[in-house]
Amino acid sequence: MALAVFSRVQRYPQAAAEASSTYHRLLRVAQEQVGTVTLHEQNIDGCLLAAFLMGRYECATYYPALKSKDSFKSLPLWSHHDGAMAILKVWSGSPNHMPATSIIKQTRRGLIRSSLLRDLPLPGWMLDGSLFGEHDRDLDYDRIFVQTVSLFHEFKRLQQSSTLVAAKAEELSRQAQGLDKALQDWAARLPSTWSHFRHIIAEPGPWPKNHLYSPIVYSYSKIGYAATWSKYFAVRMLVNSMCLRVLKLSRSSLLVDFAHESQLLECAFRLKEMADSLASTIPFCLERIKVADKSKTAKNTVSVKLCVNEEIKPYLANLMVWPLTIASSLEGVDSRQQLWFRSELARLGTLTGAGNLERAESDQWVRI
C-alpha cells in the first residue's frame, strides 16, 4: 500500500510495479486465510488489517474513468469491505470471543460508513457498538450514528417506492428531527474546552479560496477536538438533508400548511448552518490557520494567522475525508458551497494518493 501511494503521489512507476507484485501475493495469502479453517481469533486482527490495506491499495491504483453514478458502488475497494464484513461477522458470532481490539472497533466504524455510501442495510449483529469496543461518549455518538444510517436506508427505500405513504413520511421526518435533537444533546455534554473560537480573516476576496471557503474560520484548542466537531457537523448535515427531503416528498400527499412549511425552512436553515460550520472548521484541521500566542494578544481575544503556503500533512487530510465525503454528496446543500466541498475532497485525494476521492469534482461523484 505504501509503495502504491508513493508511486501515485510522487509519480514513480517503478514503485507501482513492486506494489502490484506484493499486492497479488498478499491477495492469495488473504484468500487462503479467510477461505479456510485457519481464520481463528489469533489472526482476526491480521486479516482485518490486510483487508483494509488491500482496499487502500485499490484506492491508490484507481484512476477515474467512470461513465455512470451507479459505478461508484462497483469500485474494486468494496470487495475488500465485503471481506472485512465477513471476517468481523465470524468474530462476532464466535462464542466467548476475545474482547474487541482497536482494529475491530475501527473496522466496524469504517464498514458503517461504507454501508451508508453504498446504501446497504446494517446487519443486526453489528448494531451494538458496546460489543465492538465503543464506550462512554463514543458509544453515545455511535448509537445515534447507527440509528441515522439505518433511518437513511429506510428513507431511500421510501424514496424509491412507487407509492408514497404520507404517514410513513411523517414518521421518518419525526425520527430524523429526534436524531438531530439527540446530536445536539450529545454535543452539549462535550467539555467547554472543546468549543471553538470564531475569527474573521482580514483577507481580500474573491471567496472561496483553496481550503478557505469564507473569511469566517473556527479555531480549537486541539486538532482532535476540531475533528470531532467536523464529524458532528457532517452527521447533522446528513440528518437535516434527510429530513428536508422527506418533508418535500410528503408535500404531494398532504395539505401544505404553515407548520409543514415551517419545518421545511427549519431543516434548510440547520443544514446551511452545519455546512457553514464545517467549512469554517476545515482550515484549522488542515493547519491553514494557526492561533497566535495568547500571551501576546489582548485579554479574552485570540487571533489567527494564515499558513496557506505550507504543505498539508497527509494524516490531517485523512481526518477531513469523511466529513467532506458527506458534505460533497448530500442533496440540499448550497450548490456553490458543495462545489467547494467537492474540490477540497478532490485535492485531499490527490494529496493522499486516493484515486476514488480525486473523482469528487466529476459529474459521476456519489450522491446519497
KAUR-V340571 format. One line per field, one symbol per residue. phi: phi as a letter, one per 20 degrees, with the letter a starting at -180 (. if undefined). burial: # if it has 16 or more other C-alpha atoms within 10 Angstrom, else .. A space follows every 10 residues. Layout:
BEGIN
phi: ???
burial: ???
END
This chain:
BEGIN
phi: .ffffgfffe lcffffffff ffffffffff ffffecfffd gfdggfffff ffffffffff dedgbedbff fgfdfgffff ffffffffff ffefflffgf efffffffgf fffffffeld fefgfefeff fdnfblffff fgffffffff fffffffffe ffceegffff ffffffffff ffffffffef gffefdddcd eecffedecf mcebfecdcc fbggffffff ffgfffffff ffffffffff gfdcffcfff fffgffffff ffffffffff eggffelecc ffgffddfgm ccdccfcfee fefgffgffe ffgffffece enfgffffff gfffffffff femdffefef eefeffcd
burial: #.#######. ....##..## ..#..#...# ..##....## ...##.#### ########## ##........ .#...###.# #.###.##.# ##.......# ..###.###. #########. .#...##.## .###....## ########## ###.#..#.. .....#..## .##.###.## ..#..##... ...###.##. .......... ########## ..#.###.## ########## #######.## #........# ..##..##.# ##.####### ########## #......... .###.#.... .#...##### ########## ###...#### ########## ########## #..###.#
END
